[in-house]
Every structure is written in C-alpha cells, then in structure tokens.
C-alpha cells in the first residue's frame, strides 16, 4: 500500500498520474454518483459545483478506509448550464454529438485531496470547447471507427485521439479537459512531501 491513492477506477486519470511519475494505488470509491447528482441538482447546484462536490465526496469516502492522501476527481459537461451524463449506446452518442455540433460547451474538472476524513485541498478548473459544424457523414464515420470508445467520456470524444477532429476551438488546460487538473495537484503533493520539491 502506498501513501497515495486515486479514488477512481478511471484509466485516463491513472495514466495521467503514472505519466507524471507518481506511485499510487487505485480503488473505486463506490459513491452512488447518480444519487449524489440528483441531490445536488435538487439544491440548484450548477455543473461546476457538482464536479467539485463529487470529487470531494469520492476523496472523503475512501479516506475513511485508507491511510495517506486520497485523490478524488470528477468531471462534468456543461451545455448552456445543463448537466450531461455519459451515454450508454452509439445511438445516444450520435444524438449527443449532434447536440454539441457547432456549439460551445464547458468541461469542469474537480479534484480534491483528503486525509483521515478531511478534505485538505480542492481545485476546480474549467475549459471551453467549440465543436465544428462537421457533416453527418463525418459523424457516422467517426462513430463507426471509434465504436464503444466514444462512450467512455461524457462528450463522446477523446482529445488525445481522433476526437480532436471534432473541434474548431479549445480554451483551457489540457489536463483539465482529460479530467484531472494536474499542476495544482502536483504542487500540493510536493508541499505534502509525497514527491520531491
């Protein structure tokens, strides 16, 4: 067991941490995200607040079961103030991308670090992305080539792959778009002595 745990089974987040040279464990938080989102929406939380609240909840839950620093993270997609969840089929992915086509949306990535049941650090970063007005033919070919991989992210795209071709403009931190704002997190881990300063 290491002194650092990622409270997520997200392969993308684990890859980001590993690529930065971190040694860590991964465990699922077992948080019922749908129920948590429903409660937050009932309290009029916006998509940015929801990303941060879910990140904190994941970190807190795991920090009551494991020692050391626990990283929780979550990302939400915000189109005109509305929260979107992951789709479950390629047909839903087509509808999602048709809705985003030619429009701007935001990705909000929340990250929190907890220790012994207390959040000791938190940060939320946002990025704005404008999809180009791609053709129906391009969309069909994109979904055929990417298949179920398009279902792995809430926006049905992966900027580190062919999903980049869906966009005409992107403003924001690359790591935020991938779902884990890294620079602030690394600064915190240096201050805590987890990695060398």
N, C-alpha and C positions, 0 to 999 in steps of 0.2 A: 504494500500500500504506500502510495506517495503522499506528500504534503499538499498536493494539488489535485482537485477533482473537477471534471467537467460534468455538470448535472444535465447531461443530454446524451442521446444516442445519435446525434446529428453527425454524419460522416464529414460533412463540409466543415463544421466547426472544429471537429477533431483534427482535420487536415490542416486547418489554419494554425492551430496551436502547435502541432507537431512540426510544421514547416518553420515556425519561429524558434524551434529548438527546445520546447518545453517538454518536461516529463510529467505525465499526469495519468490518472485513472479516469475512466468514463463510467457513469452509472445513470440509469434512467431516473427521472425524478418521480415518476408515477403521478404527476399532477394531472387532474382532470381539467384539461385546458378549455374544453367546451363549456363546462360548468363555470369555470373562473371567468371566461369571456362574457358569458351571459350575465353574471353578477356585475361585472364592471360596466357592461353596456347599460344595464338597468340603473346604474348610478351615474349615467351620462358621461362615462369616460370616453375620451377620443382614442383613435388608433395608436397615437404616440404613447399616451398614458398606459394603454393596455400592454404594449410591448414591454415597457419598463416594469409594470406590476407583475407580469408573468415571469420575467427574468428574476425578479426578487423572490417570488414565490418558489420557483424551482431551486434557487440557491438556498433559501431558508429551509425547505423541506429536507434536502439532502444534508444540510449542515447539522441537523439534529441526529443524524445517523452515522456521520463520518467525521473524523477529526480533520484539522487542517483548513485550508482555504477551498471554498466551493464556488465554482463559477456557474452562474445561471445566465441564460440568454434566451431571447425571443425576438422575433421579427414580425411586423405586421405590414400589410399592404393597404394603403390609404388612397382611395379614389374619390375626390370631392368630399372628404370627410367620412366616407363609408368604409367600414372594415370588411376585408375579404379573407376568407379561409381557403385552404388548399382544396383543389378539385379532386375528384376521385375517378374520373374517366376522361378519355381523349375527347369525347363529345363536349364535356364540360370545359376542358382546356380550350377547345375551339371557341366556345362562347366567351370564355374569359379573355382570350387574346383579341377577339373581335371587339369586345367592350373597351379594351385598353388601346386598341389601334388608333393612331393619330392623336392620342391624348397624353397628358401629363399625369403621372401618379407619384406617390411618395412611398419609400420604404423606410420604416422606423425600426432601428435595431437597438434593443435594450440589453444591457449587460449589468450584472450585479455580482459582487463577491461577498460571501457570508462566512462567518466563523462562529461556531458554537451557538447557532440560532440567532445571530445578529448580523444584519447587513452592515458591512464596514465600508463599502464603496459601491457607487452606482453611476451609470452614464447612459444616456440615450443619444444616438446620432441619427440624422435623417439624410436621405438622398432623394433628389428629384430626377425622374427619368421620363423622357418623352419618346413614345413609340412612334416609328414612322408609319406612314399610311401604306403598308405593304398590301400586295394583291392577295386575293383569295387563293390563287394558285400557289403563291409562296407559302401561305399559311398551311395549306394542305400538305405540301411537300415537307415543310418544317416538322409538322406533327408526325408524318409518316417516317421520317428519318430518326426522330428523337423518341418516339413512342412513349413508354411509361416514364422515361427520364423527365419528360415535360411535367409530370405530376408531382415531382419531388420538391418543387418550390411553389409558393403561393401565387407567383406571377406567371407560372408555366414557362419560365426561361431560366437559363444559367448563363450569366455573363461571361463566365470563364470558358464557355463553349460557343456553339452556334447561336445561342440566344442573343449574343451581341448584335447579330444582323437585324434584329427586330427594332433597333433604336436609332434615333437621329440625334439625340442629345442626352447627356448624362451629367448631372452635377452632384458631387458628393464623394465621399471616401469609398474606395474600392472595397475595403473590409466591411464597412457598414452595409454595402449592397450584398455582400456574401453572407451577412447575418451575424457578424461578431466584430464590433469596433475594437481593433487590436491595440492601437497606440496608447490610449489611456489605460487599458488593461495591463499592458506591459509595464507602464510607468508604476502602476500600483504594485505589481509583482516585484519590481525592483525595490520599491520602498519597504516591502514586507520581507525582503531578503530571500525570496523564492528563486530569483535569478540574479546574476551578478550585475552590479551597478557599474 
